[in-house]
């Protein structure tokens, strides 16, 4: 029937919160883990500058990601940015994996 509205059945809030909670936990671990190496590799007098560049890049690239997601959503629909972002993260992981493995072996 062409006039019917189709939507998913309501789910308990816990079901929707689980992926968000896992993502936030992983992001917190990521932040803690990636603050330590610069502190060990950089002289103390330069640590503030290194952290400020790290934050500038991290926060400064957010609008570019939002713009790219908006363009993808405008072109391909509102659900398209999620699989596109997932594929891009997977490709980035595949590209970074050899470098990460080499760095871990050198330690």
OpenMM code with the backbone's topology and positions (N, CA, C; nanometers):
from openmm import Vec3, app, unit

residues = "UNK UNK UNK UNK UNK UNK UNK UNK UNK UNK UNK UNK UNK UNK UNK UNK UNK UNK UNK UNK UNK UNK UNK UNK UNK UNK UNK UNK UNK UNK UNK UNK UNK UNK UNK UNK UNK UNK UNK UNK UNK UNK UNK UNK UNK UNK UNK UNK UNK UNK UNK UNK UNK UNK UNK UNK UNK UNK UNK UNK UNK UNK UNK UNK UNK UNK UNK UNK UNK UNK UNK UNK UNK UNK UNK UNK UNK UNK UNK UNK UNK UNK UNK UNK UNK UNK UNK UNK UNK UNK UNK UNK UNK UNK UNK UNK UNK UNK UNK UNK UNK UNK UNK UNK UNK UNK UNK".split()
positions = [
    Vec3(0.0839, -0.1175, 0.0000),
    Vec3(0.0000, 0.0000, 0.0000),
    Vec3(0.0881, 0.1233, 0.0000),
    Vec3(0.0633, 0.2109, -0.0900),
    Vec3(0.1537, 0.3232, -0.1102),
    Vec3(0.1409, 0.4305, -0.0028),
    Vec3(0.0307, 0.4379, 0.0697),
    Vec3(0.0122, 0.5441, 0.1675),
    Vec3(0.0579, 0.5083, 0.3077),
    Vec3(0.1087, 0.3880, 0.3298),
    Vec3(0.1477, 0.3477, 0.4646),
    Vec3(0.2834, 0.4035, 0.5032),
    Vec3(0.2958, 0.4338, 0.6301),
    Vec3(0.4228, 0.4796, 0.6845),
    Vec3(0.4930, 0.3591, 0.7460),
    Vec3(0.6136, 0.3325, 0.7014),
    Vec3(0.6887, 0.2181, 0.7521),
    Vec3(0.8010, 0.2698, 0.8411),
    Vec3(0.8035, 0.2201, 0.9641),
    Vec3(0.9130, 0.2579, 1.0541),
    Vec3(0.9439, 0.1382, 1.1431),
    Vec3(1.0610, 0.1406, 1.2032),
    Vec3(1.0994, 0.0263, 1.2860),
    Vec3(1.0250, 0.0300, 1.4183),
    Vec3(1.0016, -0.0858, 1.4773),
    Vec3(0.9342, -0.0889, 1.6060),
    Vec3(1.0233, -0.0273, 1.7144),
    Vec3(0.9620, 0.0330, 1.8153),
    Vec3(1.0425, 0.0936, 1.9214),
    Vec3(1.1225, -0.0130, 1.9964),
    Vec3(1.2414, 0.0240, 2.0369),
    Vec3(1.3277, -0.0671, 2.1113),
    Vec3(1.3597, -0.0034, 2.2467),
    Vec3(1.3955, -0.0856, 2.3427),
    Vec3(1.4341, -0.0278, 2.4712),
    Vec3(1.5561, 0.0625, 2.4538),
    Vec3(1.5689, 0.1688, 2.5334),
    Vec3(1.6815, 0.2607, 2.5185),
    Vec3(1.8169, 0.1920, 2.5342),
    Vec3(1.8220, 0.0833, 2.6113),
    Vec3(1.9493, 0.0146, 2.6335),
    Vec3(2.0039, -0.0427, 2.5032),
    Vec3(1.9164, -0.0886, 2.4146),
    Vec3(1.9600, -0.1485, 2.2887),
    Vec3(2.0277, -0.0427, 2.2021),
    Vec3(1.9711, 0.0766, 2.1994),
    Vec3(2.0293, 0.1839, 2.1195),
    Vec3(2.1543, 0.2414, 2.1841),
    Vec3(2.1665, 0.2320, 2.3146),
    Vec3(2.2795, 0.2909, 2.3852),
    Vec3(2.4057, 0.2049, 2.3796),
    Vec3(2.3921, 0.0766, 2.3602),
    Vec3(2.5085, -0.0125, 2.3675),
    Vec3(2.6170, 0.0261, 2.2661),
    Vec3(2.5857, 0.0450, 2.1367),
    Vec3(2.6929, 0.0838, 2.0437),
    Vec3(2.7549, 0.2189, 2.0784),
    Vec3(2.6729, 0.3120, 2.1258),
    Vec3(2.7243, 0.4436, 2.1631),
    Vec3(2.8179, 0.4314, 2.2830),
    Vec3(2.7798, 0.3524, 2.3822),
    Vec3(2.8654, 0.3340, 2.4998),
    Vec3(2.9976, 0.2675, 2.4637),
    Vec3(2.9939, 0.1696, 2.3770),
    Vec3(3.1173, 0.1017, 2.3352),
    Vec3(3.2083, 0.1991, 2.2608),
    Vec3(3.1506, 0.2796, 2.1734),
    Vec3(3.2293, 0.3786, 2.0992),
    Vec3(3.2935, 0.4791, 2.1934),
    Vec3(3.2176, 0.5285, 2.2926),
    Vec3(3.2731, 0.6256, 2.3859),
    Vec3(3.3839, 0.5653, 2.4708),
    Vec3(3.3686, 0.4413, 2.5097),
    Vec3(3.4723, 0.3744, 2.5879),
    Vec3(3.6003, 0.3588, 2.5053),
    Vec3(3.5867, 0.3182, 2.3801),
    Vec3(3.7037, 0.3036, 2.2939),
    Vec3(3.7705, 0.4382, 2.2655),
    Vec3(3.6905, 0.5435, 2.2513),
    Vec3(3.7479, 0.6760, 2.2277),
    Vec3(3.8246, 0.7254, 2.3496),
    Vec3(3.7742, 0.6974, 2.4680),
    Vec3(3.8459, 0.7374, 2.5898),
    Vec3(3.9795, 0.6646, 2.5996),
    Vec3(3.9799, 0.5352, 2.5702),
    Vec3(4.1049, 0.4599, 2.5705),
    Vec3(4.2010, 0.5113, 2.4656),
    Vec3(4.1479, 0.5480, 2.3499),
    Vec3(4.2310, 0.6028, 2.2429),
    Vec3(4.2974, 0.7328, 2.2887),
    Vec3(4.2191, 0.8210, 2.3523),
    Vec3(4.2750, 0.9475, 2.3987),
    Vec3(4.3842, 0.9259, 2.5025),
    Vec3(4.3612, 0.8346, 2.5946),
    Vec3(4.4607, 0.8095, 2.6979),
    Vec3(4.5873, 0.7480, 2.6386),
    Vec3(4.5716, 0.6556, 2.5474),
    Vec3(4.6866, 0.5857, 2.4901),
    Vec3(4.7707, 0.6774, 2.4024),
    Vec3(4.7071, 0.7676, 2.3298),
    Vec3(4.7819, 0.8489, 2.2353),
    Vec3(4.8356, 0.9776, 2.2951),
    Vec3(4.8083, 1.0049, 2.4197),
    Vec3(4.8702, 1.1198, 2.4862),
    Vec3(5.0045, 1.0826, 2.5458),
    Vec3(5.0265, 0.9568, 2.5763),
    Vec3(5.1489, 0.9144, 2.6437),
    Vec3(5.2724, 0.9172, 2.5528),
    Vec3(5.2688, 0.8621, 2.4304),
    Vec3(5.3910, 0.8641, 2.3484),
    Vec3(5.4474, 1.0025, 2.3210),
    Vec3(5.3654, 1.1044, 2.2899),
    Vec3(5.4256, 1.2365, 2.2714),
    Vec3(5.4936, 1.2861, 2.3991),
    Vec3(5.4371, 1.2537, 2.5139),
    Vec3(5.4960, 1.2980, 2.6393),
    Vec3(5.6324, 1.2324, 2.6610),
    Vec3(5.6512, 1.1117, 2.6121),
    Vec3(5.7780, 1.0414, 2.6292),
    Vec3(5.8794, 1.0820, 2.5220),
    Vec3(5.8349, 1.1137, 2.4022),
    Vec3(5.9257, 1.1393, 2.2907),
    Vec3(5.9627, 1.2862, 2.2751),
    Vec3(5.8868, 1.3765, 2.3357),
    Vec3(5.9071, 1.5193, 2.3162),
    Vec3(5.9705, 1.5790, 2.4411),
    Vec3(6.0661, 1.6693, 2.4247),
    Vec3(6.1227, 1.7355, 2.5423),
    Vec3(6.0142, 1.8122, 2.6181),
    Vec3(6.0258, 1.8202, 2.7489),
    Vec3(5.9207, 1.8839, 2.8297),
    Vec3(5.8873, 2.0266, 2.7866),
    Vec3(5.9855, 2.1024, 2.7423),
    Vec3(5.9581, 2.2417, 2.7038),
    Vec3(5.8786, 2.2512, 2.5735),
    Vec3(5.8739, 2.1431, 2.4938),
    Vec3(5.7994, 2.1435, 2.3678),
    Vec3(5.6648, 2.0716, 2.3781),
    Vec3(5.6373, 2.0106, 2.4909),
    Vec3(5.5175, 1.9284, 2.5045),
    Vec3(5.3889, 2.0079, 2.4842),
    Vec3(5.3831, 2.1290, 2.5344),
    Vec3(5.2639, 2.2120, 2.5168),
    Vec3(5.2368, 2.2421, 2.3708),
    Vec3(5.3418, 2.2701, 2.2965),
    Vec3(5.3250, 2.2995, 2.1532),
    Vec3(5.2799, 2.1762, 2.0763),
    Vec3(5.3377, 2.0614, 2.1100),
    Vec3(5.2990, 1.9380, 2.0413),
    Vec3(5.1527, 1.9055, 2.0704),
    Vec3(5.1125, 1.9188, 2.1963),
    Vec3(4.9724, 1.8924, 2.2311),
    Vec3(4.8784, 1.9909, 2.1631),
    Vec3(4.9205, 2.1175, 2.1505),
    Vec3(4.8324, 2.2149, 2.0863),
    Vec3(4.8161, 2.1848, 1.9368),
    Vec3(4.9217, 2.1385, 1.8708),
    Vec3(4.9098, 2.1007, 1.7294),
    Vec3(4.8197, 1.9783, 1.7156),
    Vec3(4.8365, 1.8827, 1.8078),
    Vec3(4.7530, 1.7629, 1.8079),
    Vec3(4.6056, 1.8005, 1.8217),
    Vec3(4.5762, 1.8901, 1.9154),
    Vec3(4.4369, 1.9336, 1.9349),
    Vec3(4.3873, 2.0153, 1.8161),
    Vec3(4.4735, 2.1034, 1.7610),
    Vec3(4.4327, 2.1854, 1.6481),
    Vec3(4.3938, 2.0978, 1.5289),
    Vec3(4.4745, 1.9965, 1.5009),
    Vec3(4.4411, 1.9067, 1.3901),
    Vec3(4.3156, 1.8260, 1.4205),
    Vec3(4.3073, 1.7734, 1.5435),
    Vec3(4.1918, 1.6919, 1.5804),
    Vec3(4.0615, 1.7688, 1.5745),
    Vec3(4.0584, 1.8862, 1.6356),
    Vec3(3.9354, 1.9651, 1.6366),
    Vec3(3.9159, 2.0413, 1.5061),
    Vec3(4.0249, 2.0777, 1.4405),
    Vec3(4.0131, 2.1550, 1.3170),
    Vec3(3.9615, 2.0744, 1.1992),
    Vec3(3.9809, 1.9422, 1.2014),
    Vec3(3.9339, 1.8593, 1.0908),
    Vec3(3.7876, 1.8176, 1.1069),
    Vec3(3.7290, 1.8405, 1.2234),
    Vec3(3.5880, 1.8039, 1.2444),
    Vec3(3.4957, 1.8747, 1.1448),
    Vec3(3.5101, 2.0072, 1.1210),
    Vec3(3.4213, 2.0703, 1.0223),
    Vec3(3.4375, 2.0129, 0.8812),
    Vec3(3.5595, 1.9730, 0.8452),
    Vec3(3.5776, 1.9125, 0.7127),
    Vec3(3.5054, 1.7781, 0.7033),
    Vec3(3.5104, 1.6997, 0.8106),
    Vec3(3.4364, 1.5741, 0.8133),
    Vec3(3.2867, 1.5961, 0.8074),
    Vec3(3.2405, 1.6987, 0.8782),
    Vec3(3.0970, 1.7307, 0.8742),
    Vec3(3.0557, 1.7759, 0.7339),
    Vec3(3.1408, 1.8545, 0.6705),
    Vec3(3.1114, 1.8983, 0.5340),
    Vec3(3.1071, 1.7801, 0.4378),
    Vec3(3.2055, 1.6916, 0.4487),
    Vec3(3.2072, 1.5732, 0.3615),
    Vec3(3.0849, 1.4857, 0.3872),
    Vec3(3.0499, 1.4648, 0.5143),
    Vec3(2.9307, 1.3856, 0.5459),
    Vec3(2.8045, 1.4504, 0.4939),
    Vec3(2.7974, 1.5824, 0.5015),
    Vec3(2.6809, 1.6534, 0.4484),
    Vec3(2.6692, 1.6412, 0.2977),
    Vec3(2.7830, 1.6482, 0.2302),
    Vec3(2.7800, 1.6328, 0.0839),
    Vec3(2.7386, 1.4914, 0.0434),
    Vec3(2.7901, 1.3925, 0.1152),
    Vec3(2.7511, 1.2538, 0.0864),
    Vec3(2.6012, 1.2353, 0.1131),
    Vec3(2.5528, 1.2895, 0.2257),
    Vec3(2.4103, 1.2768, 0.2592),
    Vec3(2.3226, 1.3482, 0.1572),
    Vec3(2.3666, 1.4640, 0.1130),
    Vec3(2.2886, 1.5393, 0.0139),
    Vec3(2.2835, 1.4655, -0.1200),
    Vec3(2.3949, 1.4031, -0.1553),
    Vec3(2.4029, 1.3357, -0.2851),
    Vec3(2.3348, 1.1992, -0.2849),
    Vec3(2.3589, 1.1205, -0.1781),
    Vec3(2.3144, 0.9801, -0.1788),
    Vec3(2.2062, 0.9471, -0.0769),
    Vec3(2.1647, 1.0415, 0.0041),
    Vec3(2.0609, 1.0161, 0.1032),
    Vec3(2.1168, 1.0211, 0.2451),
    Vec3(2.0265, 1.0343, 0.3417),
    Vec3(2.0673, 1.0556, 0.4806),
    Vec3(2.1386, 0.9377, 0.5440),
    Vec3(2.1166, 0.8178, 0.4967),
    Vec3(2.1823, 0.7012, 0.5571),
    Vec3(2.3184, 0.6713, 0.4950),
    Vec3(2.3499, 0.7333, 0.3863),
    Vec3(2.4735, 0.7022, 0.3135),
    Vec3(2.6022, 0.7376, 0.3890),
    Vec3(2.6097, 0.8443, 0.4679),
    Vec3(2.7373, 0.8771, 0.5321),
    Vec3(2.7897, 0.7679, 0.6256),
    Vec3(2.7023, 0.6913, 0.6867),
    Vec3(2.7480, 0.5887, 0.7813),
    Vec3(2.8247, 0.4756, 0.7133),
    Vec3(2.7707, 0.4123, 0.6096),
    Vec3(2.8516, 0.3088, 0.5441),
    Vec3(2.9750, 0.3666, 0.4743),
    Vec3(2.9641, 0.4874, 0.4203),
    Vec3(3.0811, 0.5484, 0.3566),
    Vec3(3.1907, 0.5708, 0.4607),
    Vec3(3.1540, 0.6236, 0.5778),
    Vec3(3.2525, 0.6450, 0.6841),
    Vec3(3.3112, 0.5121, 0.7307),
    Vec3(3.2292, 0.4089, 0.7400),
    Vec3(3.2789, 0.2776, 0.7798),
    Vec3(3.3791, 0.2221, 0.6807),
    Vec3(3.3508, 0.2372, 0.5521),
    Vec3(3.4433, 0.1894, 0.4494),
    Vec3(3.5735, 0.2696, 0.4543),
    Vec3(3.5638, 0.4012, 0.4706),
    Vec3(3.6845, 0.4846, 0.4773),
    Vec3(3.7704, 0.4493, 0.5989),
    Vec3(3.7060, 0.4215, 0.7122),
    Vec3(3.7825, 0.3818, 0.8307),
    Vec3(3.8491, 0.2463, 0.8088),
    Vec3(3.7806, 0.1560, 0.7427),
    Vec3(3.8400, 0.0257, 0.7127),
    Vec3(3.9592, 0.0380, 0.6194),
    Vec3(3.9467, 0.1224, 0.5176),
    Vec3(4.0575, 0.1449, 0.4246),
    Vec3(4.1753, 0.2088, 0.4982),
    Vec3(4.1473, 0.3060, 0.5848),
    Vec3(4.2542, 0.3701, 0.6624),
    Vec3(4.3244, 0.2678, 0.7513),
    Vec3(4.2479, 0.1771, 0.8095),
    Vec3(4.3084, 0.0732, 0.8929),
    Vec3(4.3971, -0.0192, 0.8101),
    Vec3(4.3500, -0.0568, 0.6929),
    Vec3(4.4310, -0.1437, 0.6062),
    Vec3(4.5606, -0.0744, 0.5629),
    Vec3(4.5530, 0.0537, 0.5367),
    Vec3(4.6726, 0.1284, 0.4969),
    Vec3(4.7683, 0.1433, 0.6139),
    Vec3(4.7148, 0.1669, 0.7342),
    Vec3(4.7992, 0.1925, 0.8515),
    Vec3(4.8529, 0.0656, 0.9156),
    Vec3(4.7909, -0.0483, 0.8912),
    Vec3(4.8306, -0.1718, 0.9592),
    Vec3(4.9782, -0.2069, 0.9415),
    Vec3(5.0360, -0.2045, 0.8208),
    Vec3(5.1789, -0.2374, 0.8093),
    Vec3(5.2683, -0.1427, 0.8887),
    Vec3(5.2345, -0.0146, 0.8893),
    Vec3(5.3139, 0.0833, 0.9646),
    Vec3(5.3028, 0.0556, 1.1139),
    Vec3(5.1813, 0.0264, 1.1601),
    Vec3(5.1615, -0.0011, 1.3025),
    Vec3(5.2345, -0.1283, 1.3463),
    Vec3(5.2288, -0.2307, 1.2634),
    Vec3(5.2978, -0.3562, 1.2977),
    Vec3(5.4479, -0.3335, 1.3020),
    Vec3(5.5006, -0.2601, 1.2054),
    Vec3(5.6448, -0.2312, 1.2039),
    Vec3(5.6848, -0.1517, 1.3284),
    Vec3(5.6038, -0.0546, 1.3677),
    Vec3(5.6342, 0.0263, 1.4861),
    Vec3(5.6310, -0.0583, 1.6132),
    Vec3(5.5371, -0.1516, 1.6215),
    Vec3(5.5299, -0.2370, 1.7405),
    Vec3(5.6491, -0.3327, 1.7472),
    Vec3(5.6955, -0.3800, 1.6316),
    Vec3(5.8117, -0.4702, 1.6304),
    Vec3(5.9392, -0.3960, 1.6690),
    Vec3(5.9483, -0.2691, 1.6348),
    Vec3(6.0687, -0.1911, 1.6654),
    Vec3(6.0807, -0.1565, 1.8138),
    Vec3(5.9727, -0.1652, 1.8870),
    Vec3(5.9760, -0.1271, 2.0292),
    Vec3(6.0422, -0.2288, 2.1128),
] * unit.nanometer
topology = app.Topology()
chain = topology.addChain("A")
for resn in residues:
    res = topology.addResidue(resn, chain)
    for name in ("N", "CA", "C"):
        topology.addAtom(name, app.Element.getBySymbol(name[0]), res)
